[in-house]
Amino acid sequence: MDLQTIKERIAVVQGKREYLLSLLEQPSLGTLRIDVNQALEELDELIDEFRRTIPEAGNS
């Protein structure tokens, strides 16, 4: 897999992060809020790790 493909896939993941953030605004989320928060934390860790591994990728 080339770097451009990886960058594109990370961009898709970042887009899904925005969707998770919008879910947190839902008042009826209930106990699923815990799972959404966990997913956000894991996505943030994944994105941060990617940027640390391939620093120039954060500039795209």
HTML snippet that shows the backbone in 3Dmol.js (N, CA, C, O; Angstrom):
<script src="https://3Dmol.org/build/3Dmol-min.js"></script>
<div id="view" style="width:600px;height:400px;position:relative"></div>
<script>
const pdb = `
ATOM      1  N   MET A   1       0.853  -1.167   0.000  1.00  0.00           N
ATOM      2  CA  MET A   1       0.000   0.000   0.000  1.00  0.00           C
ATOM      3  C   MET A   1       0.904   1.236   0.000  1.00  0.00           C
ATOM      4  O   MET A   1       1.839   1.324   0.796  1.00  0.00           O
ATOM      5  N   ASP A   2       0.627   2.176  -0.881  1.00  0.00           N
ATOM      6  CA  ASP A   2       1.461   3.365  -0.959  1.00  0.00           C
ATOM      7  C   ASP A   2       0.980   4.438   0.020  1.00  0.00           C
ATOM      8  O   ASP A   2      -0.125   4.359   0.558  1.00  0.00           O
ATOM      9  N   LEU A   3       1.824   5.430   0.237  1.00  0.00           N
ATOM     10  CA  LEU A   3       1.545   6.480   1.213  1.00  0.00           C
ATOM     11  C   LEU A   3       0.278   7.259   0.863  1.00  0.00           C
ATOM     12  O   LEU A   3      -0.489   7.617   1.757  1.00  0.00           O
ATOM     13  N   GLN A   4       0.051   7.522  -0.407  1.00  0.00           N
ATOM     14  CA  GLN A   4      -1.141   8.278  -0.804  1.00  0.00           C
ATOM     15  C   GLN A   4      -2.418   7.519  -0.430  1.00  0.00           C
ATOM     16  O   GLN A   4      -3.381   8.129   0.034  1.00  0.00           O
ATOM     17  N   THR A   5      -2.435   6.222  -0.624  1.00  0.00           N
ATOM     18  CA  THR A   5      -3.602   5.407  -0.267  1.00  0.00           C
ATOM     19  C   THR A   5      -3.838   5.457   1.235  1.00  0.00           C
ATOM     20  O   THR A   5      -4.977   5.574   1.689  1.00  0.00           O
ATOM     21  N   ILE A   6      -2.765   5.368   1.999  1.00  0.00           N
ATOM     22  CA  ILE A   6      -2.886   5.430   3.457  1.00  0.00           C
ATOM     23  C   ILE A   6      -3.440   6.784   3.879  1.00  0.00           C
ATOM     24  O   ILE A   6      -4.315   6.852   4.741  1.00  0.00           O
ATOM     25  N   LYS A   7      -2.940   7.861   3.281  1.00  0.00           N
ATOM     26  CA  LYS A   7      -3.436   9.202   3.594  1.00  0.00           C
ATOM     27  C   LYS A   7      -4.934   9.310   3.304  1.00  0.00           C
ATOM     28  O   LYS A   7      -5.685   9.895   4.084  1.00  0.00           O
ATOM     29  N   GLU A   8      -5.353   8.743   2.186  1.00  0.00           N
ATOM     30  CA  GLU A   8      -6.770   8.789   1.820  1.00  0.00           C
ATOM     31  C   GLU A   8      -7.627   8.030   2.831  1.00  0.00           C
ATOM     32  O   GLU A   8      -8.714   8.476   3.196  1.00  0.00           O
ATOM     33  N   ARG A   9      -7.134   6.900   3.269  1.00  0.00           N
ATOM     34  CA  ARG A   9      -7.889   6.111   4.255  1.00  0.00           C
ATOM     35  C   ARG A   9      -7.952   6.797   5.610  1.00  0.00           C
ATOM     36  O   ARG A   9      -8.968   6.727   6.301  1.00  0.00           O
ATOM     37  N   ILE A  10      -6.867   7.459   5.989  1.00  0.00           N
ATOM     38  CA  ILE A  10      -6.872   8.217   7.242  1.00  0.00           C
ATOM     39  C   ILE A  10      -7.865   9.372   7.141  1.00  0.00           C
ATOM     40  O   ILE A  10      -8.543   9.687   8.119  1.00  0.00           O
ATOM     41  N   ALA A  11      -7.959  10.002   5.982  1.00  0.00           N
ATOM     42  CA  ALA A  11      -8.925  11.084   5.783  1.00  0.00           C
ATOM     43  C   ALA A  11     -10.354  10.564   5.959  1.00  0.00           C
ATOM     44  O   ALA A  11     -11.200  11.259   6.522  1.00  0.00           O
ATOM     45  N   VAL A  12     -10.623   9.370   5.492  1.00  0.00           N
ATOM     46  CA  VAL A  12     -11.949   8.764   5.670  1.00  0.00           C
ATOM     47  C   VAL A  12     -12.227   8.550   7.153  1.00  0.00           C
ATOM     48  O   VAL A  12     -13.328   8.822   7.633  1.00  0.00           O
ATOM     49  N   VAL A  13     -11.224   8.062   7.872  1.00  0.00           N
ATOM     50  CA  VAL A  13     -11.363   7.838   9.317  1.00  0.00           C
ATOM     51  C   VAL A  13     -11.643   9.169  10.022  1.00  0.00           C
ATOM     52  O   VAL A  13     -12.487   9.233  10.916  1.00  0.00           O
ATOM     53  N   GLN A  14     -10.944  10.220   9.625  1.00  0.00           N
ATOM     54  CA  GLN A  14     -11.166  11.523  10.230  1.00  0.00           C
ATOM     55  C   GLN A  14     -12.594  12.012   9.981  1.00  0.00           C
ATOM     56  O   GLN A  14     -13.187  12.662  10.842  1.00  0.00           O
ATOM     57  N   GLY A  15     -13.136  11.705   8.827  1.00  0.00           N
ATOM     58  CA  GLY A  15     -14.515  12.060   8.531  1.00  0.00           C
ATOM     59  C   GLY A  15     -15.492  11.324   9.435  1.00  0.00           C
ATOM     60  O   GLY A  15     -16.502  11.889   9.854  1.00  0.00           O
ATOM     61  N   LYS A  16     -15.200  10.089   9.729  1.00  0.00           N
ATOM     62  CA  LYS A  16     -16.053   9.315  10.629  1.00  0.00           C
ATOM     63  C   LYS A  16     -15.973   9.865  12.047  1.00  0.00           C
ATOM     64  O   LYS A  16     -16.933   9.773  12.812  1.00  0.00           O
ATOM     65  N   ARG A  17     -14.831  10.434  12.389  1.00  0.00           N
ATOM     66  CA  ARG A  17     -14.679  11.050  13.710  1.00  0.00           C
ATOM     67  C   ARG A  17     -15.686  12.193  13.867  1.00  0.00           C
ATOM     68  O   ARG A  17     -16.287  12.361  14.928  1.00  0.00           O
ATOM     69  N   GLU A  18     -15.860  12.968  12.808  1.00  0.00           N
ATOM     70  CA  GLU A  18     -16.826  14.068  12.847  1.00  0.00           C
ATOM     71  C   GLU A  18     -18.240  13.543  13.094  1.00  0.00           C
ATOM     72  O   GLU A  18     -19.025  14.162  13.812  1.00  0.00           O
ATOM     73  N   TYR A  19     -18.549  12.414  12.500  1.00  0.00           N
ATOM     74  CA  TYR A  19     -19.871  11.810  12.716  1.00  0.00           C
ATOM     75  C   TYR A  19     -20.043  11.403  14.181  1.00  0.00           C
ATOM     76  O   TYR A  19     -21.103  11.618  14.769  1.00  0.00           O
ATOM     77  N   LEU A  20     -18.999  10.817  14.764  1.00  0.00           N
ATOM     78  CA  LEU A  20     -19.073  10.431  16.175  1.00  0.00           C
ATOM     79  C   LEU A  20     -19.281  11.654  17.064  1.00  0.00           C
ATOM     80  O   LEU A  20     -20.036  11.604  18.035  1.00  0.00           O
ATOM     81  N   LEU A  21     -18.610  12.743  16.727  1.00  0.00           N
ATOM     82  CA  LEU A  21     -18.807  13.974  17.500  1.00  0.00           C
ATOM     83  C   LEU A  21     -20.259  14.439  17.428  1.00  0.00           C
ATOM     84  O   LEU A  21     -20.819  14.904  18.420  1.00  0.00           O
ATOM     85  N   SER A  22     -20.859  14.311  16.259  1.00  0.00           N
ATOM     86  CA  SER A  22     -22.261  14.726  16.125  1.00  0.00           C
ATOM     87  C   SER A  22     -23.181  13.817  16.937  1.00  0.00           C
ATOM     88  O   SER A  22     -24.218  14.262  17.428  1.00  0.00           O
ATOM     89  N   LEU A  23     -22.809  12.558  17.079  1.00  0.00           N
ATOM     90  CA  LEU A  23     -23.618  11.648  17.901  1.00  0.00           C
ATOM     91  C   LEU A  23     -23.643  12.082  19.359  1.00  0.00           C
ATOM     92  O   LEU A  23     -24.657  11.932  20.041  1.00  0.00           O
ATOM     93  N   LEU A  24     -22.525  12.621  19.833  1.00  0.00           N
ATOM     94  CA  LEU A  24     -22.467  13.057  21.234  1.00  0.00           C
ATOM     95  C   LEU A  24     -23.463  14.171  21.533  1.00  0.00           C
ATOM     96  O   LEU A  24     -23.829  14.381  22.689  1.00  0.00           O
ATOM     97  N   GLU A  25     -23.901  14.881  20.508  1.00  0.00           N
ATOM     98  CA  GLU A  25     -24.857  15.966  20.699  1.00  0.00           C
ATOM     99  C   GLU A  25     -26.288  15.458  20.857  1.00  0.00           C
ATOM    100  O   GLU A  25     -27.186  16.225  21.205  1.00  0.00           O
ATOM    101  N   GLN A  26     -26.501  14.170  20.602  1.00  0.00           N
ATOM    102  CA  GLN A  26     -27.840  13.598  20.695  1.00  0.00           C
ATOM    103  C   GLN A  26     -28.211  13.375  22.168  1.00  0.00           C
ATOM    104  O   GLN A  26     -27.512  12.655  22.881  1.00  0.00           O
ATOM    105  N   PRO A  27     -29.297  13.983  22.616  1.00  0.00           N
ATOM    106  CA  PRO A  27     -29.680  13.829  24.028  1.00  0.00           C
ATOM    107  C   PRO A  27     -30.157  12.415  24.380  1.00  0.00           C
ATOM    108  O   PRO A  27     -30.121  12.019  25.545  1.00  0.00           O
ATOM    109  N   SER A  28     -30.595  11.665  23.387  1.00  0.00           N
ATOM    110  CA  SER A  28     -31.135  10.331  23.654  1.00  0.00           C
ATOM    111  C   SER A  28     -30.070   9.224  23.563  1.00  0.00           C
ATOM    112  O   SER A  28     -30.416   8.044  23.497  1.00  0.00           O
ATOM    113  N   LEU A  29     -28.817   9.583  23.559  1.00  0.00           N
ATOM    114  CA  LEU A  29     -27.743   8.608  23.382  1.00  0.00           C
ATOM    115  C   LEU A  29     -27.634   7.642  24.553  1.00  0.00           C
ATOM    116  O   LEU A  29     -27.270   6.480  24.367  1.00  0.00           O
ATOM    117  N   GLY A  30     -27.939   8.101  25.735  1.00  0.00           N
ATOM    118  CA  GLY A  30     -27.921   7.236  26.916  1.00  0.00           C
ATOM    119  C   GLY A  30     -26.555   6.646  27.191  1.00  0.00           C
ATOM    120  O   GLY A  30     -25.534   7.330  27.114  1.00  0.00           O
ATOM    121  N   THR A  31     -26.555   5.347  27.519  1.00  0.00           N
ATOM    122  CA  THR A  31     -25.299   4.686  27.883  1.00  0.00           C
ATOM    123  C   THR A  31     -24.379   4.468  26.689  1.00  0.00           C
ATOM    124  O   THR A  31     -23.202   4.157  26.870  1.00  0.00           O
ATOM    125  N   LEU A  32     -24.895   4.625  25.468  1.00  0.00           N
ATOM    126  CA  LEU A  32     -24.032   4.511  24.285  1.00  0.00           C
ATOM    127  C   LEU A  32     -22.993   5.627  24.238  1.00  0.00           C
ATOM    128  O   LEU A  32     -22.002   5.529  23.515  1.00  0.00           O
ATOM    129  N   ARG A  33     -23.222   6.684  25.009  1.00  0.00           N
ATOM    130  CA  ARG A  33     -22.279   7.798  25.075  1.00  0.00           C
ATOM    131  C   ARG A  33     -20.888   7.299  25.484  1.00  0.00           C
ATOM    132  O   ARG A  33     -19.876   7.797  24.992  1.00  0.00           O
ATOM    133  N   ILE A  34     -20.847   6.331  26.371  1.00  0.00           N
ATOM    134  CA  ILE A  34     -19.566   5.754  26.817  1.00  0.00           C
ATOM    135  C   ILE A  34     -18.840   5.119  25.626  1.00  0.00           C
ATOM    136  O   ILE A  34     -17.639   5.319  25.446  1.00  0.00           O
ATOM    137  N   ASP A  35     -19.572   4.360  24.824  1.00  0.00           N
ATOM    138  CA  ASP A  35     -18.968   3.698  23.658  1.00  0.00           C
ATOM    139  C   ASP A  35     -18.506   4.710  22.619  1.00  0.00           C
ATOM    140  O   ASP A  35     -17.450   4.538  22.011  1.00  0.00           O
ATOM    141  N   VAL A  36     -19.287   5.757  22.413  1.00  0.00           N
ATOM    142  CA  VAL A  36     -18.917   6.783  21.444  1.00  0.00           C
ATOM    143  C   VAL A  36     -17.655   7.506  21.917  1.00  0.00           C
ATOM    144  O   VAL A  36     -16.749   7.767  21.125  1.00  0.00           O
ATOM    145  N   ASN A  37     -17.600   7.823  23.198  1.00  0.00           N
ATOM    146  CA  ASN A  37     -16.398   8.462  23.741  1.00  0.00           C
ATOM    147  C   ASN A  37     -15.173   7.563  23.578  1.00  0.00           C
ATOM    148  O   ASN A  37     -14.093   8.038  23.228  1.00  0.00           O
ATOM    149  N   GLN A  38     -15.341   6.274  23.831  1.00  0.00           N
ATOM    150  CA  GLN A  38     -14.238   5.330  23.676  1.00  0.00           C
ATOM    151  C   GLN A  38     -13.781   5.262  22.221  1.00  0.00           C
ATOM    152  O   GLN A  38     -12.582   5.243  21.945  1.00  0.00           O
ATOM    153  N   ALA A  39     -14.720   5.228  21.308  1.00  0.00           N
ATOM    154  CA  ALA A  39     -14.373   5.192  19.883  1.00  0.00           C
ATOM    155  C   ALA A  39     -13.617   6.457  19.483  1.00  0.00           C
ATOM    156  O   ALA A  39     -12.658   6.386  18.715  1.00  0.00           O
ATOM    157  N   LEU A  40     -14.036   7.605  19.993  1.00  0.00           N
ATOM    158  CA  LEU A  40     -13.343   8.857  19.691  1.00  0.00           C
ATOM    159  C   LEU A  40     -11.910   8.834  20.221  1.00  0.00           C
ATOM    160  O   LEU A  40     -10.979   9.256  19.536  1.00  0.00           O
ATOM    161  N   GLU A  41     -11.745   8.341  21.440  1.00  0.00           N
ATOM    162  CA  GLU A  41     -10.402   8.258  22.015  1.00  0.00           C
ATOM    163  C   GLU A  41      -9.505   7.355  21.180  1.00  0.00           C
ATOM    164  O   GLU A  41      -8.348   7.692  20.925  1.00  0.00           O
ATOM    165  N   GLU A  42     -10.028   6.218  20.755  1.00  0.00           N
ATOM    166  CA  GLU A  42      -9.229   5.281  19.963  1.00  0.00           C
ATOM    167  C   GLU A  42      -8.907   5.853  18.583  1.00  0.00           C
ATOM    168  O   GLU A  42      -7.796   5.668  18.085  1.00  0.00           O
ATOM    169  N   LEU A  43      -9.853   6.539  17.964  1.00  0.00           N
ATOM    170  CA  LEU A  43      -9.582   7.176  16.673  1.00  0.00           C
ATOM    171  C   LEU A  43      -8.514   8.254  16.809  1.00  0.00           C
ATOM    172  O   LEU A  43      -7.624   8.367  15.967  1.00  0.00           O
ATOM    173  N   ASP A  44      -8.609   9.043  17.874  1.00  0.00           N
ATOM    174  CA  ASP A  44      -7.608  10.086  18.098  1.00  0.00           C
ATOM    175  C   ASP A  44      -6.217   9.479  18.285  1.00  0.00           C
ATOM    176  O   ASP A  44      -5.233   9.999  17.759  1.00  0.00           O
ATOM    177  N   GLU A  45      -6.140   8.386  19.029  1.00  0.00           N
ATOM    178  CA  GLU A  45      -4.857   7.707  19.220  1.00  0.00           C
ATOM    179  C   GLU A  45      -4.315   7.181  17.893  1.00  0.00           C
ATOM    180  O   GLU A  45      -3.121   7.301  17.619  1.00  0.00           O
ATOM    181  N   LEU A  46      -5.183   6.601  17.073  1.00  0.00           N
ATOM    182  CA  LEU A  46      -4.779   6.081  15.774  1.00  0.00           C
ATOM    183  C   LEU A  46      -4.238   7.194  14.880  1.00  0.00           C
ATOM    184  O   LEU A  46      -3.192   7.041  14.250  1.00  0.00           O
ATOM    185  N   ILE A  47      -4.953   8.304  14.831  1.00  0.00           N
ATOM    186  CA  ILE A  47      -4.533   9.427  13.995  1.00  0.00           C
ATOM    187  C   ILE A  47      -3.221  10.018  14.507  1.00  0.00           C
ATOM    188  O   ILE A  47      -2.332  10.338  13.718  1.00  0.00           O
ATOM    189  N   ASP A  48      -3.101  10.163  15.822  1.00  0.00           N
ATOM    190  CA  ASP A  48      -1.854  10.685  16.399  1.00  0.00           C
ATOM    191  C   ASP A  48      -0.674   9.765  16.107  1.00  0.00           C
ATOM    192  O   ASP A  48       0.418  10.226  15.775  1.00  0.00           O
ATOM    193  N   GLU A  49      -0.903   8.466  16.235  1.00  0.00           N
ATOM    194  CA  GLU A  49       0.169   7.509  15.952  1.00  0.00           C
ATOM    195  C   GLU A  49       0.588   7.577  14.484  1.00  0.00           C
ATOM    196  O   GLU A  49       1.776   7.512  14.170  1.00  0.00           O
ATOM    197  N   PHE A  50      -0.379   7.708  13.598  1.00  0.00           N
ATOM    198  CA  PHE A  50      -0.076   7.834  12.176  1.00  0.00           C
ATOM    199  C   PHE A  50       0.775   9.075  11.924  1.00  0.00           C
ATOM    200  O   PHE A  50       1.761   9.020  11.189  1.00  0.00           O
ATOM    201  N   ARG A  51       0.392  10.186  12.533  1.00  0.00           N
ATOM    202  CA  ARG A  51       1.147  11.440  12.343  1.00  0.00           C
ATOM    203  C   ARG A  51       2.551  11.363  12.926  1.00  0.00           C
ATOM    204  O   ARG A  51       3.479  11.964  12.384  1.00  0.00           O
ATOM    205  N   ARG A  52       2.717  10.630  14.024  1.00  0.00           N
ATOM    206  CA  ARG A  52       4.057  10.467  14.608  1.00  0.00           C
ATOM    207  C   ARG A  52       4.913   9.553  13.729  1.00  0.00           C
ATOM    208  O   ARG A  52       6.116   9.770  13.583  1.00  0.00           O
ATOM    209  N   THR A  53       4.289   8.536  13.151  1.00  0.00           N
ATOM    210  CA  THR A  53       5.016   7.587  12.328  1.00  0.00           C
ATOM    211  C   THR A  53       5.409   8.193  10.986  1.00  0.00           C
ATOM    212  O   THR A  53       6.510   7.967  10.484  1.00  0.00           O
ATOM    213  N   ILE A  54       4.490   8.968  10.416  1.00  0.00           N
ATOM    214  CA  ILE A  54       4.723   9.583   9.108  1.00  0.00           C
ATOM    215  C   ILE A  54       4.433  11.081   9.271  1.00  0.00           C
ATOM    216  O   ILE A  54       3.357  11.548   8.896  1.00  0.00           O
ATOM    217  N   PRO A  55       5.391  11.835   9.829  1.00  0.00           N
ATOM    218  CA  PRO A  55       5.158  13.257  10.137  1.00  0.00           C
ATOM    219  C   PRO A  55       4.700  14.094   8.944  1.00  0.00           C
ATOM    220  O   PRO A  55       3.851  14.970   9.107  1.00  0.00           O
ATOM    221  N   GLU A  56       5.233  13.851   7.764  1.00  0.00           N
ATOM    222  CA  GLU A  56       4.850  14.662   6.605  1.00  0.00           C
ATOM    223  C   GLU A  56       3.397  14.424   6.208  1.00  0.00           C
ATOM    224  O   GLU A  56       2.823  15.221   5.466  1.00  0.00           O
ATOM    225  N   ALA A  57       2.793  13.335   6.694  1.00  0.00           N
ATOM    226  CA  ALA A  57       1.398  13.024   6.361  1.00  0.00           C
ATOM    227  C   ALA A  57       0.443  14.010   7.025  1.00  0.00           C
ATOM    228  O   ALA A  57      -0.660  14.232   6.526  1.00  0.00           O
ATOM    229  N   GLY A  58       0.848  14.592   8.125  1.00  0.00           N
ATOM    230  CA  GLY A  58      -0.015  15.562   8.786  1.00  0.00           C
ATOM    231  C   GLY A  58      -0.153  16.861   8.026  1.00  0.00           C
ATOM    232  O   GLY A  58      -0.997  17.692   8.365  1.00  0.00           O
ATOM    233  N   ASN A  59       0.659  17.050   7.008  1.00  0.00           N
ATOM    234  CA  ASN A  59       0.629  18.283   6.223  1.00  0.00           C
ATOM    235  C   ASN A  59      -0.271  18.193   5.009  1.00  0.00           C
ATOM    236  O   ASN A  59      -0.328  19.143   4.229  1.00  0.00           O
ATOM    237  N   SER A  60      -0.973  17.097   4.818  1.00  0.00           N
ATOM    238  CA  SER A  60      -1.801  16.948   3.620  1.00  0.00           C
ATOM    239  C   SER A  60      -3.165  17.561   3.781  1.00  0.00           C
ATOM    240  O   SER A  60      -3.976  17.515   2.856  1.00  0.00           O
TER     241      SER A  60
END
`;
const viewer = $3Dmol.createViewer("view");
viewer.addModel(pdb, "pdb");
viewer.setStyle({}, {cartoon: {color: "spectrum"}});
viewer.zoomTo();
viewer.render();
</script>
